[in-house]
Amino acid sequence: MEALMDAGARAAQTAATWWARWDLGARLRAGSAATDAWLGISAWSVPARCAAYATLLLLLLAIVEQVRLRYKAGFGKIAGPRFLPPFIGCVASMVWQPYWFWEQQRRLCPSGLSWTSIAGFFTVFITNTDVSRFVLNNNGPSDFEMILHPNGWKILGKNNIAFKSGVEHKALRQSFLRLFSRKALGVYLSIQERLIRQHIAAWMQETQSAEDGAARAPLEVRTRVRDLNLMTSQTVFVGPYLQDRERFCRDYLYITQGFLSFPIALPGTGLWRAIQARRRIMRALTECVRRSKKRMQSGDAVEPECLLDFWTLTVLEEVAEAQHQGVPPPKYSADHEMADALLDFLFAAQDASTASLTWTTVLVAERKDVLHKVREEQARLRPNDEPLTYELLEQMTYARAVIMEVLRFRPPPTLVPQVAMRNIPLTDTYTVPRGTLVIPSLWAACMEGFPEPGKFDPERMMPERQEDLKYRKHFMTFGCGPHACVGRHYAINHLMCYLAILATTLNWQRVRTPQSDEIIYLPTIYPADSLIVPEWRRPPPTTEEAVRRESVANGVHVAA
């Protein structure tokens, strides 16, 4: 300690000696006076001169930033804006008008690379399929690390499956195989059909006119579909284990809103509410995991009722095998780790599927020829409105084509942000710098390759044309590489189930407004409005018929 004090004293003495020898104080005062004279501010007060110097400093920093951004863009090697607001970049327009912002960015280079700045982060936007696939296929700590959104790490937590990579991520995904087997998808389908029918009946009850003969009031589909999808995904994924569903749904809405908020986590902000909501959701899901493990360990005759039960079976088997071999159990077998994966499942299913269900409703409403063919197929396969089964879904060629075209035409997850972990060549002429926010556009990929990509045409997905096979590399709605969507078949089945029931149960017309052709970003894409006027296509089922249908779907015989 004494040695350090002596060294500090000697340094201070040396600095004082140099200051006196070179008369640095006088030199600084002289330089300041000369600078004041050169700037013409000699007569200004001290506060005014300080403000002038601060303004000049900010101006110089802004110029340096603009030069730095263009240096990272290779001074014209990739397209970019002529001017960006200093320091904050385009974050304001991205938050306030996200669809307009990304559409303007796309137009800078419809099939290639362009750059921008978001809150000081140099960002490269990719609209070329091959480059997007290269980025997504090389996901990992040494190449590109996924963040989903500038707020992604803060909201979902870095332990979320979306941000994992390597051996740990591969093992975790492998444990999901049982979750999407034919048996599991069949169990989910019966839940999906039951809840879809219940919600459609509730919609019709809601639109009943107060006076006989009066026209039905238009119904906004997006909010109702979101409620349907919340209930469906929660029931399918965590079954009977979730307790306070109302609070759970509200917290998931906070998370969604967090992805549309400024990246500032101060108390009261949207991002702060999203972070707090995630913590509450994690506590609820961890308790669900504990209850599922307890139930699935209670006896050999216990059958899985939800996705969590199917996964619990796999995890318990792997834990028992690890104990038998005398090795540690898989990391993902811990309650909180399983809860983290469920958080990701629910987030992906609720937001993405809600958008696709909404698009399915409005696009089919405006294409009577498509709706007619869907109904023809349903009449052939289910002449008496039989309950849906996995085997029936496999035979619904046209319904599947419609859903696949909806997913191509309006892919709900339009962007998959990554961070470059090193300098990586993206093209022959451009290398993206380390630390860059790299954003592949899945929507742009879906609009490449296909003939007339801007046209909604389900026929392209039929076996006669096979465009889903010919242009497979461009159909990137479910991503590609290590983080390709594991719930692809579940999502497609859910949309097909909804379309089959909607088409056979209701007639519906879309009510158009001046905003109907606009697209909004929430953070998946939606039509700006989705107003419909529905009516029963056939008389609504009686209580007895509803009970019989549910019993048949569950494999229980009910006497007539």
N, C-alpha and C positions, 0 to 999 in steps of 0.2 A: 504494500500500500504506500509506504514512504517513497519507494522508487517511482511509483506512478505519479505521486504528487511532485516529486523533484522534476520529473520529465515534463509535466505540465507547466511548471514554473519556468523552466528553461525555454520552452516553446513560446510562452507568453512574452518572455523577455526578448527573445529573438524577433518576434513579430513587432514589438514596440520599437526595437532598434531599427529595423528596416523601414517602418513607418516614418520615423524621425529622419533617417538618412535621406530618403527619397522625397520627403515632404508630401506624402501621398494625399493628405487631407487637402492641401492647397491645390495640388494637381486636379483632384476630383472636383473641387469647387470651380476651378478655372474651366475644366471641361464641361461642367454643367452649365456654366454661364455662356460658354460658346455655343453649346447645343441650344440653349434657350434663345439666344440671339438668332441662330440659324432657323429655328422654328417660328420665330416671331412672337415668342411668348414671354419675353423678358419682363414686361410690365405686368404680367398676370400675378395674381396672388399665389401663395404656396399651394393651397388646395386645388386651385385651377390648374397649376402646372403639373401637380401629381395626377390629376384626372387626365390631362393631355398625354402624359407619359404612359398611363395605364391603357388609354385608348390605342396609342401607337403600338404598345406591346401586344395587345389583343389582335390588332390588324396584322402584325408580323406573324403571330402564331397561326392566324387564319390562312395567310398566304403559304406558310410552311406546310400546313395540313393539306391544302389543295395540291401542292406540288407532290407531297408524300403519296396521296391517293393516286395521282396520275402516274407516279413512278411505279407503284404496285400494279397498276393496270398496264404497264409496259409502254406508257406514253403513246396510246393509240392502238395498241395491238388488239384490244377488245373494246367494244362500244361502251359508252357511258354518258352520263348527263354532262351538260356544258358547265353547270354550276350547281353546287350543293350548299345548303345553309351550313355555316361553320360550326364545328364541334358536335352538333346534334345530328347532322346529316338529314336523312329523310324519315326519321323516326316519327315525327308528328303526322305526316301524311300516311305513313304505314299504319298508325294506330287509328286515325280518324276515318280514313277511306282506304282500307286494306285492299279491296278488290281493284279499285281504280289504280292504286299504287303499283301492284304487281302486274296489272295489265299494261301500264305504261312502261314498266321495266321490260316486259316481254317484247314490246314493239321495238325496243332499241335493237334487238337482234332476235327475230322469231325462231331461228334455228342455229344456235351457237352459244356465245358467251357475252355477258354484259356485266358491268360493275356499278355499284352504288356504295353509299355509306349509311350505316344505321347506328346511331348513337356513338359515332366514332369508330365503329367496326367496319373495316374494309370488307365488302361483300361481293361475291361473284355469283351471278344468277345464270343457271344452265338451262337452255331450251333445246339442247340436242340430245337425242335418245342415247347414242353411243357414249357420250361423255357422262350422262346421268347414270347409266348402267355401270360405267367404270368406277364412278365415285361410290355408288351403293355396294358394289361387289368388293370394294377394298375398304371395308369398314373395320376399324380397329385402332388401337393406341398408337400404331406407327404410321398410319395413313390418314384416314378420315374418321373422326369421332362424332357420333350422332348427338345432337342437342335438341332436335325436333323444333325448337323455337328459341329466340333470344331469352325468353323467360323459362325455358323448359327445365333446366337443371334446378332452378330455384323452386319451381312449383312441384315437380314430380320427384325431386331428389336424385342424386347421382347414383343411388343404388337401384334405381328403376331398371327393369329389363331392357327398356329402350336404349339405355346407355351402357349396357354390358357388352363385352366382346370376348373373343378368344375361347379357351377351353371351358371356362365357367359358363359362358353364354351358350355354348354348344350343348353342354350337359343339361342345362336347364331346359332348353328347347326340346331335347330328346325326351325329357320326362313328360312332355305334353302329348305324346303320341296317342295315349289312351283317351285323351280329352276329346278328340275329333274322329274317333272310330265310328263305324256305321252304327254300332249299338248306342254310343253316346249321342250321336246326331239324331237318332230316332227318339231317344228320351227327350232331347231338347225340342224336337219338332212338335210333340204333343203339348208341351208347355206353350210354345209359340202360338200354335193354332188356338188354344183355349183363350189366351190373353188377347189375341188379335180380335177374335169374335166378341169378346166382352167389351173391348174398347170401341169397336164399330157400333155395337148396340148403344153404348153410352153416348157416342157422337149423335146418333139418330135421336135419342131421347133429348139431347141438348138442343137440337135444331127444330123440335116440334113447335109449330106455330101456336101462339096464344089464341088465335081465332081460327075457326074452321074455314077452310078455303083460302086462307091467306098464304102468300108465298113464303117459303122457308128462308130464313136468314142465312146468308153465306157463312161458311165455317172456315176459319183459318187452320189449315192442315198442320203447319209446321209445329205449332205448340202442342197440338193434340198428339201428333206422331211422336214428339219428344217424350211426352208422358207415357205413351205406349211402349216406347223403346226402353225407357228407364225401368219400367216394371218388367218387361221381358228379359232384359239383360241381367237385372238383379236376381230375378227368379231362376233363370237358367244357370247363372254362374254361382250364386251363393245360396240358392234355395230357401229353406225355412230358417236359416241361421241368422239372417239380418233382422234386427229388432226395430230401430227407429228409422223407417224408410223415408218418412217425410224430411227429417233432418239430413239424411244421407243424400237425398235428391237435391236438396238446397245446397249442400256442400259441393256436390259435383257441378252445379251451376256456377258456383263461385270459382271453381277451377277453370271451367270454360271461359269465364269472363277474365280470369287472370291472364289468359293467352292473348287477350285483346287490350291489355293494359300497358301503360308506360313501365319500363323496366326499373321502377323505383319501389322498393319494399318498405315504405314508411307506413306506420299505423294509420289505418283508414283507407289506404289505397287499394285498388283492385288486386294488385299483386300480393299485398300483405294479407288480404282476406283469403286469397287462393292458397297461400302457404299455410295459414291457420286451418283452413278447411281440409287440406291434405292430412294434417296431423290428426284431426278428428276421424277422418275416413280410415286412416291406417289403424287407429285403435279399434274401430268397429270391425274392420276386416280381420284383424288379428284374433279378435274374439270369435269371429265366424270360423276361422281355421281351427281353433281349439275345439269348438263344438262339433265340427265335422270329424276331427280325429277321434273324439270321444265316441261319437255315434258309430263310425266305421269299425271301431275296435270292440263294439259291444256284442258282436256275435257273427257267425258265419253266414246267417240267412239275411243279413242286411244288404239291401240293394242300393246302388247309387241313385240319388234323386236330382243331382245337379252336377255341374262341371267340377265344383270343388270336391265333391265326393269321389268322382272318377280320379281326380289328381291325388286325393288323399290315399286312395288305394295304392296307387303307384308309389307314392312317397313312403308309405308304411312298409311296403314290400322291400324297397331299396334300403330303408333303415334296418330292417331285420337282416337283410343280406350283409350289410356292412358290419353289424354286430357279430354275425356268424363268422365273418372273415377277420374280425378284430381290427377293423379300420374305422376311421371317423365317418359318420353319416354325411350324406351330401349337404353342402352348405344351404341349398335351397329348401331343405326339409325343416328348417327352423320356422316357427310360426310367423315371425315378422317378415321373413324372406318370401314366404308364400303369399302373405298379405300384399307385399309390394308387387308381385306378379299379377295378383287379382286386380289391384288398382289400375294397372296398365290395360288388362283385358277390358275392364268396365269402361275406362276412358275411351279406348279405341272403338268398342262396340257402340257406345251410346252416341257419341258425336258423329262418327262416320256413317253408321247405319241410319241415324235420324235424317241426315242429309239425303241419303240414297232413297229412303222411303218417301220423303217429300218429293224428290224429283220423279220417282216412279208414278206418284199420284198425278202430278200436273202434266207430265209428258204423255202418259197414256190417255188422260182426259182429252187432250187435244188431237189425238190420233185415233179416230173411231175405227179405222181399218185395223190398227194394231189390237185394240180392245176386242174387236169382233173375232180375230184369230185366236186370241187368248181364250175367249169364251167357247169357241168351237173345240179347242183342245180340251178344255175342262169338261165340256159336255160329253166328249168321247171317253175320257178317262174316269170321270166321276159323274155319271148321269144322274145319280140321286144325291149329289152333294155329300158323297162319302167323306169320312175323316181322312185327312192327309197322312200319308206314310212316306218313309224314306224311299220305298220302291216306286211309289207313285211320282215322287219328285223326279226320279231318274228318267221317267218316261215323258216328262213335260219339256219336250224339245223347244217348243216355241216360247213358253214362259221363261225358260232359261236364256234363250236368245235375247228376249226383251231386257231382262235384268243385266245381262252382260253388256248390252249396248248402253243402258243407263249408266253403268259403271265406267264405260269408256267415254261416253259423251260428256258426263259430268262427274268425274272422279272426285269423291269428297276430300281425300287428303291431297291437296294440290302441290304441296311443298314438303321436302324432307331436309331441313337444314343440318349441315355438318360443319365441323371445324377441321381445317387442314393442319395436321400435326407436324408437317415438314414441308419443304418446298417440293411440289409435285407437278410434273408436266401434265397438263390437261389436253393440249394439242401440240402439234409440231412447232408452233410459234409462241405458245404462251405457257409459262410455269406459274402456278398459283403460289404465292408466298405463304410461309408458315404462319399460322394464327388467323388466316382468312376464314370468314364465314362463307361456306360454299353451299348453295341452295339449288339442288336439282328440282326441276319442275316436272312432276308426274303428269300434269294436265297437258303440258306441251308435248310430252312423249306420246300421249294418247291421241294427239292431233297430227302426228306424223305417220307417214306410210299408208294409212287407210285411204281408199278412194273417197272423195267428198267427205272429209273428216268432220266438217261442220254440220252435217246432216244427221238427224236422229233416224237411224235405219236398222231396225232389229234383224232384217233379212240378211245382213252381212254376217251375222253370227250363226246362221243356219248351216246345216251340213252341206247344202248345195254350193254355197260360196266359201265357207270355211276361212273367212278373213281373220277369225280369232286364232287360227293356226298359221296362216300365211304371214301375218304381221304380229306374231306373238311377242316379239321383242319390244314392240311399241305399246302393248297393253300392260301398262305399269301401275295400274290402280292399286295393286297389292304390293308394290315395290318389287325388289329383287335382292339377291345376295343374302348375307347372314341375318338380316332383319326383315326378310320378306314376311308378310302377314301369316301367322300360323292359323288364324281363324278364318281363312279365305272361304272354306266350304261352309262353315257355320253362317257367315254373312250372306253368301249367295242363297243358301237354303231359307234363311229368314226373309229375304226379299221376295223369293219365289212364293213362299207361304203367304205372305201379305198380298201379293198380286193375285194369287189364285182365289183367296177368300174375298178380296175386294171386288174382283171382276164378277164373281158368281153371286155376290150378296147385294151389291149396290149398283145403281145408276148414278153417275155424278157428272156434273158440268163444271168447268172452270169459269170463274168470274174474273174477267180480265180488267186491269186498271192501267193507267199510264206507266206504272212501275213494273208491270208483269214481266217484261223482257229484261229487266235489270237483274244483276247478280250481286248478292251480298256475301260477306266473308265473316263466319261466326265461330270458330276459325275455319271450319269446313264450309264449302260453298252451298248457298241456297238461292232459290228464286226470291226476289225482293218481296213478293207476296204469293200466297198459294191458297187463294180463296176458292172454295167449291160449294156447290149446292147439291147435296146428296139426297137420294130417296131409295127406299127399299126396292130391290128388283123383284123380290118375292116376299110374301108375308114373313115378318120376323118370326124366328123359332119360339115356340112356347117353352115354358120352364121344363116341362116333361121332355121335350125334344132336346133341349140343351143338356139335360142330365144324361139322356140316352147317348147323345153324341160323345160327351166326355167319357162315359163309361166304355163305349166302344173303342175310343182312342186309347184308353188305358188297359184294354184287353179284358174288360169285365162284361159278362153276359147279363143283360137286363131283360126280363120277361116282358112281352108286349101286353 
